């Protein structure tokens, strides 16, 4: 599913007046591509996820998913956040099934379980399907959260800093899990992140947003191909790309002050 | 584990009774000042049938009143939990109402519905116990993290689905905490009405009879019977809690 933002502007109404967060933002993510969005803190990145998912309506401009204007939430979207927000009273398997209970009420529980198990196996949680979320580590909880976001085979996957709260090594593990999922499942993905290495490792292109109100400042195509390894992050070429992105972030930060 | 859960409370109860017996004996108190545990058995035995029948009266009124107060509390809690306007509008009213000592409401209710003793008693129970339930549910619902709603909202879930699948179960631990408070409050409600309203039934009435006939051991025996009923109801609530909100307990 092709995602497109056309001249999107948005502002929040506060008691002190209005706070513009997005200004004339346009970009598109072709079907099946993985796009990372980086930018200074508080520049309105999370607002983009809410606009694309239909949880929020833009004040100006439009958001399109496969040429259709997004007006309300749709069942073809999956979301994962920094906080895995698993339901403590359900075991891991039932947590992963949750979206199916909303969007595919008519399919049998066996079919739902089969689908959930397929994903749990992919992320290495097959043995933990009966565990309670509180019994798992932060990284495992986030894996379960990724499974939940994909269980209903969404065409669009929106990830809002899903690895932000994890330690460095767990994060690298999760990156690899994400690549596995990307190979097995077909989705168009928007990843919001603060981690430039993560953006390069996972995405096909990286968008840099300017400071608030955010618009598109820079776009970088990642040339790592489909078979990526962590070692690829330490090549000269990646280092150069990182340096370019770093420079762009600095420019964006200055535009904010 | 289970062995300890039963023996330890029993031992503590025994120690408590021994201490009580001793302190009465040591001070040489007459039974109108403080009856001792050994005075209570004769009182229980003498009025055993009354205790059974009145105890049942008190228990069922309390349980019915408590059940209805859950409905009322849930109603107010849901309204105040989901609507900020309603929360602002209703809180002062509820707090003010709750601040009125219920003992003063009892004669008002008794006069309003003369002759409907069961209904009056149940009404007082509702008035006294719905407040903690309403507050806990409204707080539980209004403090639900937005991400919890987002995971379902982004799929196009209805408000009812969000309430039923996420908000309600997430609020259950707070609800049961409040229900434990409400269960003990409910007995206060039943007994207020049973004691204050004439021609009553129930343990409250038995207490009043003991007072009128200067049967002090009987009064103490009623207190103990009420304590036992309170413990019984409390653990019933605990049992339901472990069934429906056991997930909140961490080992």
Interface residues (C-beta under 8 A of the other chain):
Chain A: X53 X54 X55 X72 X73 X74 X75 X77 X79 X81 X83 X85 X87 X88 X89 X98 X99 X101 X102 X103 X132 X134 X148 X152 X158
Chain B: X145 X147 X148 X150 X151 X152 X153 X154 X155 X156 X157 X161 X165 X166 X169 X170 X172 X245 X247 X248 X250
